[in-house]
Amino acid sequence: MFIWDFSAIFAVILIFGVGIVLTLWIIYTLNRQRQQSGEVIADFLRHCHYCSYIYLDYRKRVPCRCPRCKSYHD
Ligand SMILES: [Zn+2]
């Protein structure tokens, strides 16, 4: 039979505390990665004013050239 003395109670509380902190850290990290990936994609998103084509421009060129209608815009 297991005996509940002070060191056993302390060990259980410590293990649960570390588990809670680790779980919260993992949830925070996953949410942060999801938000950053959305910001990065939105940063490279371009919209052509002439043909309304939406595309990604990773080089961030100014002026930018539309891949569909080949017109320049910024
Ligand atoms: Zn275009």
PDB file of the backbone (N, CA, C, O) and the ligand in Angstrom, with CONECT records:
HET     ZN  A 101       1
ATOM      1  N   MET A   1       0.838  -1.187   0.000  1.00  0.00           N
ATOM      2  CA  MET A   1       0.000   0.000   0.000  1.00  0.00           C
ATOM      3  C   MET A   1       0.879   1.244   0.000  1.00  0.00           C
ATOM      4  O   MET A   1       1.936   1.286   0.628  1.00  0.00           O
ATOM      5  N   PHE A   2       0.412   2.246  -0.718  1.00  0.00           N
ATOM      6  CA  PHE A   2       1.196   3.489  -0.841  1.00  0.00           C
ATOM      7  C   PHE A   2       0.993   4.358   0.397  1.00  0.00           C
ATOM      8  O   PHE A   2      -0.134   4.543   0.857  1.00  0.00           O
ATOM      9  N   ILE A   3       2.095   4.892   0.934  1.00  0.00           N
ATOM     10  CA  ILE A   3       2.028   5.724   2.141  1.00  0.00           C
ATOM     11  C   ILE A   3       2.167   7.185   1.719  1.00  0.00           C
ATOM     12  O   ILE A   3       3.139   7.547   1.056  1.00  0.00           O
ATOM     13  N   TRP A   4       1.199   8.031   2.098  1.00  0.00           N
ATOM     14  CA  TRP A   4       1.213   9.449   1.750  1.00  0.00           C
ATOM     15  C   TRP A   4       1.949  10.228   2.830  1.00  0.00           C
ATOM     16  O   TRP A   4       1.344  10.660   3.812  1.00  0.00           O
ATOM     17  N   ASP A   5       3.234  10.405   2.654  1.00  0.00           N
ATOM     18  CA  ASP A   5       3.973  11.268   3.564  1.00  0.00           C
ATOM     19  C   ASP A   5       4.240  12.605   2.870  1.00  0.00           C
ATOM     20  O   ASP A   5       3.786  12.822   1.747  1.00  0.00           O
ATOM     21  N   PHE A   6       4.956  13.480   3.518  1.00  0.00           N
ATOM     22  CA  PHE A   6       5.155  14.824   2.977  1.00  0.00           C
ATOM     23  C   PHE A   6       5.896  14.821   1.640  1.00  0.00           C
ATOM     24  O   PHE A   6       5.521  15.569   0.737  1.00  0.00           O
ATOM     25  N   SER A   7       6.920  14.012   1.492  1.00  0.00           N
ATOM     26  CA  SER A   7       7.700  13.991   0.247  1.00  0.00           C
ATOM     27  C   SER A   7       6.877  13.429  -0.913  1.00  0.00           C
ATOM     28  O   SER A   7       7.043  13.873  -2.049  1.00  0.00           O
ATOM     29  N   ALA A   8       5.990  12.458  -0.651  1.00  0.00           N
ATOM     30  CA  ALA A   8       5.156  11.918  -1.724  1.00  0.00           C
ATOM     31  C   ALA A   8       4.144  12.961  -2.199  1.00  0.00           C
ATOM     32  O   ALA A   8       3.932  13.114  -3.402  1.00  0.00           O
ATOM     33  N   ILE A   9       3.520  13.676  -1.266  1.00  0.00           N
ATOM     34  CA  ILE A   9       2.570  14.741  -1.637  1.00  0.00           C
ATOM     35  C   ILE A   9       3.286  15.845  -2.402  1.00  0.00           C
ATOM     36  O   ILE A   9       2.763  16.358  -3.392  1.00  0.00           O
ATOM     37  N   PHE A  10       4.480  16.212  -1.948  1.00  0.00           N
ATOM     38  CA  PHE A  10       5.266  17.241  -2.628  1.00  0.00           C
ATOM     39  C   PHE A  10       5.633  16.806  -4.041  1.00  0.00           C
ATOM     40  O   PHE A  10       5.585  17.613  -4.969  1.00  0.00           O
ATOM     41  N   ALA A  11       5.998  15.538  -4.212  1.00  0.00           N
ATOM     42  CA  ALA A  11       6.362  15.035  -5.542  1.00  0.00           C
ATOM     43  C   ALA A  11       5.151  15.046  -6.480  1.00  0.00           C
ATOM     44  O   ALA A  11       5.285  15.406  -7.649  1.00  0.00           O
ATOM     45  N   VAL A  12       3.987  14.659  -5.989  1.00  0.00           N
ATOM     46  CA  VAL A  12       2.784  14.653  -6.826  1.00  0.00           C
ATOM     47  C   VAL A  12       2.410  16.076  -7.238  1.00  0.00           C
ATOM     48  O   VAL A  12       2.099  16.321  -8.404  1.00  0.00           O
ATOM     49  N   ILE A  13       2.439  17.012  -6.294  1.00  0.00           N
ATOM     50  CA  ILE A  13       2.125  18.411  -6.616  1.00  0.00           C
ATOM     51  C   ILE A  13       3.132  18.966  -7.622  1.00  0.00           C
ATOM     52  O   ILE A  13       2.759  19.688  -8.547  1.00  0.00           O
ATOM     53  N   LEU A  14       4.403  18.629  -7.439  1.00  0.00           N
ATOM     54  CA  LEU A  14       5.444  19.105  -8.359  1.00  0.00           C
ATOM     55  C   LEU A  14       5.242  18.542  -9.764  1.00  0.00           C
ATOM     56  O   LEU A  14       5.382  19.268 -10.748  1.00  0.00           O
ATOM     57  N   ILE A  15       4.918  17.270  -9.863  1.00  0.00           N
ATOM     58  CA  ILE A  15       4.718  16.649 -11.182  1.00  0.00           C
ATOM     59  C   ILE A  15       3.514  17.264 -11.882  1.00  0.00           C
ATOM     60  O   ILE A  15       3.576  17.559 -13.075  1.00  0.00           O
ATOM     61  N   PHE A  16       2.410  17.462 -11.148  1.00  0.00           N
ATOM     62  CA  PHE A  16       1.230  18.072 -11.763  1.00  0.00           C
ATOM     63  C   PHE A  16       1.503  19.528 -12.158  1.00  0.00           C
ATOM     64  O   PHE A  16       1.024  19.979 -13.198  1.00  0.00           O
ATOM     65  N   GLY A  17       2.253  20.258 -11.359  1.00  0.00           N
ATOM     66  CA  GLY A  17       2.586  21.648 -11.690  1.00  0.00           C
ATOM     67  C   GLY A  17       3.421  21.743 -12.957  1.00  0.00           C
ATOM     68  O   GLY A  17       3.165  22.579 -13.823  1.00  0.00           O
ATOM     69  N   VAL A  18       4.413  20.885 -13.052  1.00  0.00           N
ATOM     70  CA  VAL A  18       5.260  20.881 -14.253  1.00  0.00           C
ATOM     71  C   VAL A  18       4.437  20.473 -15.468  1.00  0.00           C
ATOM     72  O   VAL A  18       4.614  21.025 -16.554  1.00  0.00           O
ATOM     73  N   GLY A  19       3.540  19.510 -15.287  1.00  0.00           N
ATOM     74  CA  GLY A  19       2.673  19.092 -16.395  1.00  0.00           C
ATOM     75  C   GLY A  19       1.766  20.204 -16.874  1.00  0.00           C
ATOM     76  O   GLY A  19       1.577  20.369 -18.079  1.00  0.00           O
ATOM     77  N   ILE A  20       1.198  20.975 -15.951  1.00  0.00           N
ATOM     78  CA  ILE A  20       0.323  22.094 -16.332  1.00  0.00           C
ATOM     79  C   ILE A  20       1.119  23.164 -17.067  1.00  0.00           C
ATOM     80  O   ILE A  20       0.675  23.676 -18.094  1.00  0.00           O
ATOM     81  N   VAL A  21       2.298  23.504 -16.543  1.00  0.00           N
ATOM     82  CA  VAL A  21       3.127  24.528 -17.194  1.00  0.00           C
ATOM     83  C   VAL A  21       3.557  24.076 -18.592  1.00  0.00           C
ATOM     84  O   VAL A  21       3.556  24.873 -19.531  1.00  0.00           O
ATOM     85  N   LEU A  22       3.921  22.808 -18.728  1.00  0.00           N
ATOM     86  CA  LEU A  22       4.332  22.285 -20.031  1.00  0.00           C
ATOM     87  C   LEU A  22       3.176  22.301 -21.027  1.00  0.00           C
ATOM     88  O   LEU A  22       3.365  22.639 -22.196  1.00  0.00           O
ATOM     89  N   THR A  23       1.980  21.935 -20.567  1.00  0.00           N
ATOM     90  CA  THR A  23       0.806  21.947 -21.439  1.00  0.00           C
ATOM     91  C   THR A  23       0.477  23.368 -21.904  1.00  0.00           C
ATOM     92  O   THR A  23       0.207  23.590 -23.085  1.00  0.00           O
ATOM     93  N   LEU A  24       0.501  24.337 -20.968  1.00  0.00           N
ATOM     94  CA  LEU A  24       0.222  25.729 -21.339  1.00  0.00           C
ATOM     95  C   LEU A  24       1.275  26.264 -22.312  1.00  0.00           C
ATOM     96  O   LEU A  24       0.948  27.010 -23.235  1.00  0.00           O
ATOM     97  N   TRP A  25       2.535  25.883 -22.105  1.00  0.00           N
ATOM     98  CA  TRP A  25       3.596  26.331 -23.011  1.00  0.00           C
ATOM     99  C   TRP A  25       3.401  25.776 -24.413  1.00  0.00           C
ATOM    100  O   TRP A  25       3.585  26.497 -25.393  1.00  0.00           O
ATOM    101  N   ILE A  26       3.028  24.494 -24.524  1.00  0.00           N
ATOM    102  CA  ILE A  26       2.801  23.891 -25.839  1.00  0.00           C
ATOM    103  C   ILE A  26       1.622  24.559 -26.545  1.00  0.00           C
ATOM    104  O   ILE A  26       1.699  24.832 -27.743  1.00  0.00           O
ATOM    105  N   ILE A  27       0.526  24.828 -25.817  1.00  0.00           N
ATOM    106  CA  ILE A  27      -0.639  25.495 -26.415  1.00  0.00           C
ATOM    107  C   ILE A  27      -0.263  26.900 -26.883  1.00  0.00           C
ATOM    108  O   ILE A  27      -0.649  27.309 -27.978  1.00  0.00           O
ATOM    109  N   TYR A  28       0.484  27.641 -26.069  1.00  0.00           N
ATOM    110  CA  TYR A  28       0.911  28.994 -26.435  1.00  0.00           C
ATOM    111  C   TYR A  28       1.803  28.976 -27.678  1.00  0.00           C
ATOM    112  O   TYR A  28       1.650  29.816 -28.564  1.00  0.00           O
ATOM    113  N   THR A  29       2.732  28.020 -27.745  1.00  0.00           N
ATOM    114  CA  THR A  29       3.643  27.934 -28.887  1.00  0.00           C
ATOM    115  C   THR A  29       2.895  27.588 -30.169  1.00  0.00           C
ATOM    116  O   THR A  29       3.174  28.166 -31.218  1.00  0.00           O
ATOM    117  N   LEU A  30       1.949  26.654 -30.101  1.00  0.00           N
ATOM    118  CA  LEU A  30       1.186  26.286 -31.296  1.00  0.00           C
ATOM    119  C   LEU A  30       0.333  27.455 -31.788  1.00  0.00           C
ATOM    120  O   LEU A  30       0.253  27.693 -32.993  1.00  0.00           O
ATOM    121  N   ASN A  31      -0.305  28.189 -30.871  1.00  0.00           N
ATOM    122  CA  ASN A  31      -1.108  29.349 -31.282  1.00  0.00           C
ATOM    123  C   ASN A  31      -0.238  30.440 -31.889  1.00  0.00           C
ATOM    124  O   ASN A  31      -0.638  31.089 -32.855  1.00  0.00           O
ATOM    125  N   ARG A  32       0.942  30.642 -31.330  1.00  0.00           N
ATOM    126  CA  ARG A  32       1.840  31.674 -31.853  1.00  0.00           C
ATOM    127  C   ARG A  32       2.343  31.325 -33.257  1.00  0.00           C
ATOM    128  O   ARG A  32       2.418  32.199 -34.122  1.00  0.00           O
ATOM    129  N   GLN A  33       2.688  30.052 -33.488  1.00  0.00           N
ATOM    130  CA  GLN A  33       3.132  29.636 -34.819  1.00  0.00           C
ATOM    131  C   GLN A  33       2.015  29.806 -35.834  1.00  0.00           C
ATOM    132  O   GLN A  33       2.265  30.211 -36.970  1.00  0.00           O
ATOM    133  N   ARG A  34       0.774  29.498 -35.433  1.00  0.00           N
ATOM    134  CA  ARG A  34      -0.355  29.630 -36.347  1.00  0.00           C
ATOM    135  C   ARG A  34      -0.575  31.100 -36.711  1.00  0.00           C
ATOM    136  O   ARG A  34      -0.844  31.408 -37.872  1.00  0.00           O
ATOM    137  N   GLN A  35      -0.467  32.008 -35.744  1.00  0.00           N
ATOM    138  CA  GLN A  35      -0.669  33.431 -36.024  1.00  0.00           C
ATOM    139  C   GLN A  35       0.443  33.984 -36.900  1.00  0.00           C
ATOM    140  O   GLN A  35       0.184  34.768 -37.813  1.00  0.00           O
ATOM    141  N   GLN A  36       1.694  33.576 -36.627  1.00  0.00           N
ATOM    142  CA  GLN A  36       2.812  34.094 -37.422  1.00  0.00           C
ATOM    143  C   GLN A  36       2.751  33.610 -38.856  1.00  0.00           C
ATOM    144  O   GLN A  36       3.062  34.375 -39.769  1.00  0.00           O
ATOM    145  N   SER A  37       2.359  32.359 -39.085  1.00  0.00           N
ATOM    146  CA  SER A  37       2.284  31.862 -40.458  1.00  0.00           C
ATOM    147  C   SER A  37       1.204  32.613 -41.235  1.00  0.00           C
ATOM    148  O   SER A  37       1.381  32.861 -42.427  1.00  0.00           O
ATOM    149  N   GLY A  38       0.086  32.984 -40.593  1.00  0.00           N
ATOM    150  CA  GLY A  38      -0.942  33.771 -41.258  1.00  0.00           C
ATOM    151  C   GLY A  38      -0.465  35.158 -41.602  1.00  0.00           C
ATOM    152  O   GLY A  38      -0.799  35.676 -42.668  1.00  0.00           O
ATOM    153  N   GLU A  39       0.318  35.782 -40.717  1.00  0.00           N
ATOM    154  CA  GLU A  39       0.833  37.118 -40.985  1.00  0.00           C
ATOM    155  C   GLU A  39       1.822  37.094 -42.141  1.00  0.00           C
ATOM    156  O   GLU A  39       1.838  38.019 -42.952  1.00  0.00           O
ATOM    157  N   VAL A  40       2.644  36.063 -42.232  1.00  0.00           N
ATOM    158  CA  VAL A  40       3.653  35.995 -43.274  1.00  0.00           C
ATOM    159  C   VAL A  40       2.985  35.863 -44.637  1.00  0.00           C
ATOM    160  O   VAL A  40       3.393  36.535 -45.584  1.00  0.00           O
ATOM    161  N   ILE A  41       1.978  35.020 -44.755  1.00  0.00           N
ATOM    162  CA  ILE A  41       1.293  34.847 -46.029  1.00  0.00           C
ATOM    163  C   ILE A  41       0.583  36.128 -46.430  1.00  0.00           C
ATOM    164  O   ILE A  41       0.625  36.510 -47.599  1.00  0.00           O
ATOM    165  N   ALA A  42      -0.069  36.803 -45.488  1.00  0.00           N
ATOM    166  CA  ALA A  42      -0.781  38.037 -45.804  1.00  0.00           C
ATOM    167  C   ALA A  42       0.186  39.144 -46.202  1.00  0.00           C
ATOM    168  O   ALA A  42      -0.183  40.061 -46.936  1.00  0.00           O
ATOM    169  N   ASP A  43       1.426  39.061 -45.718  1.00  0.00           N
ATOM    170  CA  ASP A  43       2.418  40.082 -46.044  1.00  0.00           C
ATOM    171  C   ASP A  43       2.836  40.011 -47.511  1.00  0.00           C
ATOM    172  O   ASP A  43       3.149  41.043 -48.104  1.00  0.00           O
ATOM    173  N   PHE A  44       2.849  38.820 -48.108  1.00  0.00           N
ATOM    174  CA  PHE A  44       3.289  38.643 -49.484  1.00  0.00           C
ATOM    175  C   PHE A  44       2.138  38.649 -50.483  1.00  0.00           C
ATOM    176  O   PHE A  44       2.370  38.504 -51.683  1.00  0.00           O
ATOM    177  N   LEU A  45       0.928  38.810 -50.026  1.00  0.00           N
ATOM    178  CA  LEU A  45      -0.230  38.741 -50.898  1.00  0.00           C
ATOM    179  C   LEU A  45      -0.348  40.028 -51.724  1.00  0.00           C
ATOM    180  O   LEU A  45      -0.277  41.127 -51.175  1.00  0.00           O
ATOM    181  N   ARG A  46      -0.527  39.889 -53.038  1.00  0.00           N
ATOM    182  CA  ARG A  46      -0.675  41.032 -53.939  1.00  0.00           C
ATOM    183  C   ARG A  46      -1.971  40.911 -54.726  1.00  0.00           C
ATOM    184  O   ARG A  46      -2.465  39.812 -54.975  1.00  0.00           O
ATOM    185  N   HIS A  47      -2.507  42.055 -55.111  1.00  0.00           N
ATOM    186  CA  HIS A  47      -3.753  42.087 -55.864  1.00  0.00           C
ATOM    187  C   HIS A  47      -3.553  42.982 -57.075  1.00  0.00           C
ATOM    188  O   HIS A  47      -3.207  44.155 -56.937  1.00  0.00           O
ATOM    189  N   CYS A  48      -3.769  42.436 -58.245  1.00  0.00           N
ATOM    190  CA  CYS A  48      -3.605  43.215 -59.466  1.00  0.00           C
ATOM    191  C   CYS A  48      -4.806  44.139 -59.638  1.00  0.00           C
ATOM    192  O   CYS A  48      -5.952  43.714 -59.494  1.00  0.00           O
ATOM    193  N   HIS A  49      -4.534  45.406 -59.948  1.00  0.00           N
ATOM    194  CA  HIS A  49      -5.609  46.387 -60.111  1.00  0.00           C
ATOM    195  C   HIS A  49      -6.299  46.281 -61.467  1.00  0.00           C
ATOM    196  O   HIS A  49      -7.416  46.771 -61.631  1.00  0.00           O
ATOM    197  N   TYR A  50      -5.649  45.653 -62.430  1.00  0.00           N
ATOM    198  CA  TYR A  50      -6.188  45.611 -63.792  1.00  0.00           C
ATOM    199  C   TYR A  50      -7.027  44.362 -64.053  1.00  0.00           C
ATOM    200  O   TYR A  50      -8.113  44.454 -64.625  1.00  0.00           O
ATOM    201  N   CYS A  51      -6.526  43.183 -63.634  1.00  0.00           N
ATOM    202  CA  CYS A  51      -7.253  41.949 -63.914  1.00  0.00           C
ATOM    203  C   CYS A  51      -7.809  41.290 -62.645  1.00  0.00           C
ATOM    204  O   CYS A  51      -8.415  40.222 -62.728  1.00  0.00           O
ATOM    205  N   SER A  52      -7.617  41.900 -61.488  1.00  0.00           N
ATOM    206  CA  SER A  52      -8.115  41.401 -60.200  1.00  0.00           C
ATOM    207  C   SER A  52      -7.547  40.042 -59.819  1.00  0.00           C
ATOM    208  O   SER A  52      -8.178  39.284 -59.083  1.00  0.00           O
ATOM    209  N   TYR A  53      -6.364  39.738 -60.315  1.00  0.00           N
ATOM    210  CA  TYR A  53      -5.713  38.482 -59.990  1.00  0.00           C
ATOM    211  C   TYR A  53      -4.993  38.609 -58.649  1.00  0.00           C
ATOM    212  O   TYR A  53      -4.290  39.593 -58.419  1.00  0.00           O
ATOM    213  N   ILE A  54      -5.156  37.641 -57.773  1.00  0.00           N
ATOM    214  CA  ILE A  54      -4.506  37.637 -56.469  1.00  0.00           C
ATOM    215  C   ILE A  54      -3.386  36.610 -56.503  1.00  0.00           C
ATOM    216  O   ILE A  54      -3.609  35.451 -56.853  1.00  0.00           O
ATOM    217  N   TYR A  55      -2.179  37.037 -56.139  1.00  0.00           N
ATOM    218  CA  TYR A  55      -1.016  36.153 -56.199  1.00  0.00           C
ATOM    219  C   TYR A  55      -0.053  36.506 -55.075  1.00  0.00           C
ATOM    220  O   TYR A  55      -0.227  37.506 -54.377  1.00  0.00           O
ATOM    221  N   LEU A  56       0.971  35.664 -54.913  1.00  0.00           N
ATOM    222  CA  LEU A  56       1.986  35.867 -53.875  1.00  0.00           C
ATOM    223  C   LEU A  56       3.261  36.381 -54.510  1.00  0.00           C
ATOM    224  O   LEU A  56       3.727  35.825 -55.504  1.00  0.00           O
ATOM    225  N   ASP A  57       3.829  37.431 -53.950  1.00  0.00           N
ATOM    226  CA  ASP A  57       5.091  37.999 -54.423  1.00  0.00           C
ATOM    227  C   ASP A  57       6.082  37.939 -53.271  1.00  0.00           C
ATOM    228  O   ASP A  57       6.081  38.809 -52.400  1.00  0.00           O
ATOM    229  N   TYR A  58       6.932  36.908 -53.263  1.00  0.00           N
ATOM    230  CA  TYR A  58       7.863  36.725 -52.153  1.00  0.00           C
ATOM    231  C   TYR A  58       9.067  37.658 -52.226  1.00  0.00           C
ATOM    232  O   TYR A  58       9.753  37.855 -51.224  1.00  0.00           O
ATOM    233  N   ARG A  59       9.332  38.235 -53.396  1.00  0.00           N
ATOM    234  CA  ARG A  59      10.485  39.126 -53.519  1.00  0.00           C
ATOM    235  C   ARG A  59      10.167  40.554 -53.124  1.00  0.00           C
ATOM    236  O   ARG A  59      11.086  41.345 -52.910  1.00  0.00           O
ATOM    237  N   LYS A  60       8.902  40.909 -53.021  1.00  0.00           N
ATOM    238  CA  LYS A  60       8.434  42.256 -52.659  1.00  0.00           C
ATOM    239  C   LYS A  60       9.035  43.311 -53.593  1.00  0.00           C
ATOM    240  O   LYS A  60       9.592  44.309 -53.137  1.00  0.00           O
ATOM    241  N   ARG A  61       8.919  43.081 -54.891  1.00  0.00           N
ATOM    242  CA  ARG A  61       9.469  44.009 -55.869  1.00  0.00           C
ATOM    243  C   ARG A  61       8.545  45.213 -56.029  1.00  0.00           C
ATOM    244  O   ARG A  61       7.324  45.083 -55.940  1.00  0.00           O
ATOM    245  N   VAL A  62       9.127  46.366 -56.261  1.00  0.00           N
ATOM    246  CA  VAL A  62       8.350  47.583 -56.531  1.00  0.00           C
ATOM    247  C   VAL A  62       8.918  48.213 -57.784  1.00  0.00           C
ATOM    248  O   VAL A  62      10.089  48.590 -57.741  1.00  0.00           O
ATOM    249  N   PRO A  63       8.232  48.366 -58.872  1.00  0.00           N
ATOM    250  CA  PRO A  63       6.852  47.935 -59.069  1.00  0.00           C
ATOM    251  C   PRO A  63       6.767  46.439 -59.307  1.00  0.00           C
ATOM    252  O   PRO A  63       7.708  45.816 -59.798  1.00  0.00           O
ATOM    253  N   CYS A  64       5.654  45.893 -58.960  1.00  0.00           N
ATOM    254  CA  CYS A  64       5.434  44.455 -59.076  1.00  0.00           C
ATOM    255  C   CYS A  64       4.754  44.147 -60.409  1.00  0.00           C
ATOM    256  O   CYS A  64       3.972  44.953 -60.914  1.00  0.00           O
ATOM    257  N   ARG A  65       5.056  42.976 -60.976  1.00  0.00           N
ATOM    258  CA  ARG A  65       4.484  42.603 -62.262  1.00  0.00           C
ATOM    259  C   ARG A  65       3.491  41.464 -62.074  1.00  0.00           C
ATOM    260  O   ARG A  65       3.808  40.451 -61.452  1.00  0.00           O
ATOM    261  N   CYS A  66       2.322  41.631 -62.600  1.00  0.00           N
ATOM    262  CA  CYS A  66       1.277  40.614 -62.475  1.00  0.00           C
ATOM    263  C   CYS A  66       1.640  39.420 -63.357  1.00  0.00           C
ATOM    264  O   CYS A  66       1.968  39.614 -64.528  1.00  0.00           O
ATOM    265  N   PRO A  67       1.593  38.192 -62.837  1.00  0.00           N
ATOM    266  CA  PRO A  67       1.932  37.028 -63.659  1.00  0.00           C
ATOM    267  C   PRO A  67       0.877  36.696 -64.708  1.00  0.00           C
ATOM    268  O   PRO A  67       1.181  35.981 -65.663  1.00  0.00           O
ATOM    269  N   ARG A  68      -0.330  37.182 -64.569  1.00  0.00           N
ATOM    270  CA  ARG A  68      -1.374  36.848 -65.539  1.00  0.00           C
ATOM    271  C   ARG A  68      -1.413  37.847 -66.701  1.00  0.00           C
ATOM    272  O   ARG A  68      -1.319  37.441 -67.859  1.00  0.00           O
ATOM    273  N   CYS A  69      -1.551  39.158 -66.405  1.00  0.00           N
ATOM    274  CA  CYS A  69      -1.707  40.145 -67.468  1.00  0.00           C
ATOM    275  C   CYS A  69      -0.403  40.885 -67.775  1.00  0.00           C
ATOM    276  O   CYS A  69      -0.368  41.717 -68.682  1.00  0.00           O
ATOM    277  N   LYS A  70       0.663  40.594 -67.036  1.00  0.00           N
ATOM    278  CA  LYS A  70       2.019  41.157 -67.246  1.00  0.00           C
ATOM    279  C   LYS A  70       2.055  42.673 -67.124  1.00  0.00           C
ATOM    280  O   LYS A  70       2.936  43.301 -67.711  1.00  0.00           O
ATOM    281  N   SER A  71       1.148  43.280 -66.397  1.00  0.00           N
ATOM    282  CA  SER A  71       1.168  44.736 -66.210  1.00  0.00           C
ATOM    283  C   SER A  71       1.861  45.068 -64.890  1.00  0.00           C
ATOM    284  O   SER A  71       1.841  44.293 -63.933  1.00  0.00           O
ATOM    285  N   TYR A  72       2.475  46.251 -64.879  1.00  0.00           N
ATOM    286  CA  TYR A  72       3.207  46.688 -63.673  1.00  0.00           C
ATOM    287  C   TYR A  72       2.300  47.516 -62.789  1.00  0.00           C
ATOM    288  O   TYR A  72       1.510  48.329 -63.269  1.00  0.00           O
ATOM    289  N   HIS A  73       2.425  47.298 -61.500  1.00  0.00           N
ATOM    290  CA  HIS A  73       1.713  48.108 -60.503  1.00  0.00           C
ATOM    291  C   HIS A  73       2.437  47.980 -59.185  1.00  0.00           C
ATOM    292  O   HIS A  73       3.305  47.121 -59.034  1.00  0.00           O
ATOM    293  N   ASP A  74       2.092  48.825 -58.225  1.00  0.00           N
ATOM    294  CA  ASP A  74       2.737  48.732 -56.911  1.00  0.00           C
ATOM    295  C   ASP A  74       1.766  48.434 -55.804  1.00  0.00           C
ATOM    296  O   ASP A  74       2.166  48.327 -54.645  1.00  0.00           O
TER     297      ASP A  74
HETATM  298 ZN    ZN A 101      -3.060  41.460 -63.637  1.00  0.00          ZN2+
END
